[in-house]
Amino acid sequence: MHNHRYESPDLERPHNQQPAYPSFIARAGAFLIDWAVVLLLAMFVAVGAGATAGGRLVILLVVLSLYEIGFHLAIGATPGKMALRMHVAGPAAERLDPDKLILRYLVFFVTIPLIPLNAFIVFTDPHRRAIHDRIAGTRVHFGRPAWLHNEP
């Protein structure tokens, strides 16, 4: 009998059952939530600092980098992913090292202009991995990270 108290399908699933990975639409929803938050944070910082146009771009890039890497490193998900009950982890839902998270972010950032190609890849990949997930060896999973259940 399966215990339904766990939030992630990766926890206590039968060995012959593949985990369900979030769709492109779910991932896009999380992306839009995160970009809205990042843009608001960057706007507040830029206005508070009295930044010029070039300064606003630098602030946006710094806020985006700290947001993406910081949240994934701390809790395995950004607020957008948490809102849609997703997290980023390794193939076996394990916690990621900082180097993999930084690589994932850098590849994500560089491939933003390739969103149509990324969408096609996510649609056709059985694990719903985007370019940055394939290169960094990561996956987006449903639910809270399993490793958060084991931490004090």
N, C-alpha and C positions, 0 to 999 in steps of 0.2 A: 504494500500500500504506500502510495506517495504522500509525503508530508507536505502540505501546501503552505506551511508557514514561511517558506523561503521565497524570496522575491525573484531570484534569478533562475531561468530555466537551466542554467549550467550547473546548478547545485542539485545533487541527488537525482539526476536524470538517468534513465536506464542506459547502459553502455551501448546498446544498439540504436539509440535515438540521437539524431543530430540536433544541436541547439538551433533555435530560431534566431536569426540575426535581423536587426532592424532594416526596413526597406529604405530605398532611396528617399521616399517621401518623408519618412520619419527623420532620417538624417538631415534632410533639407530643412525641415521644421526646426530642429535643434540649431542648425547653422544660422537660420534667420533670427532666432531668439538671441543667440550669442552675439551676432553682429549688432543687433539693436542695443544690447547692453554695452558692448565695447564702444560703439559710437557715442552713446550717452556719457560713459565714463571719460572718454577722450575729449569730448566737448567740454565737460566740466573742468577738466584739468587744463585744457587749452585756454578757456575763458579766464580761469583763475590765474593762469600764468601770463595772460596778455600776449599769447603767442602769435607770431606772424603766420602767413600761409605755409611757408616751409617748416616752421616750428610745429604747426598743427599736424602736418604729415608725420613728422618724427614722433610726436606725442602719440598719434594713432598707432604707429608701428610698435612703439614701446608698450603701450597699453595692451594691444592685441597679443604681443609675445608673452608678456607677463600673465595675462588672463589665460591663454591657451595652455601654456606650459605649467603655470602655477596650479591651476585647478586640476589638470590631469595628474600632476605629480602628487598633489595633496590628497585628492579623493577619487581619482580615476574618471572624473567627468566634469564638464563645464556646467554652468547653470542651465543652459539649453538642453544638454543631454539629460541632466537630472530631471528637468521638467517633463521630459518624455521617457523617463525611466530607462536610460541607457548608460553605458560606461565603456571606456576604452581599456583593453587589457591585451594580454598575449593570447595565442590560440587556445590555450587551456584555461583561459580566464584568470591567468596569474597577473600579479602587479608588475608594472613595467618599470624598468630602470630609467633614470633621467636621460641617458644617451639615446634610448629608443624614442622617448617622448620628444626630445629636441629634434631628432632626425625626422620624425613624423610631422612635426610642426613646420620645419623648413621645407620639406617636400610639399606639404599642403599649401604653404604660402606661395611657392614657386608655381604650383599647378593650378592656382585659382583661375587663370584664363582658360584652362582646359575643362571647365565645368561640364560642358556637353559630353566630352570624352569620358570624364569621370562618372557621369550619370550612366552612360552605356556600360562601363565596366562594372559598376555597382549592380546594375540590373542583371547582368549576365554571370556574375561571379556567384557560385553557390554559397560563399561565406559573406557576400555583400561587401567585399573589400574594395576601397577606392585605391587610387594610385599610391597615396601616402601610406595606406595600411599595408599594401603589398611590399613596398620598399622597406618600411620600418618593421615589418613582421608583427603588425598589430591587427586587432579586430574590434569592432564595435559590438558589444553584447547587450542584451536586455537585462534590466534589473540592476540592483546594487552590486558592486564588486564583491565576490566571495571573500577576498582577503580583508575587507572591512569587518566582516562578521567575526574574524579571528583576532582582531586587534583589541587591546584593553581600552 
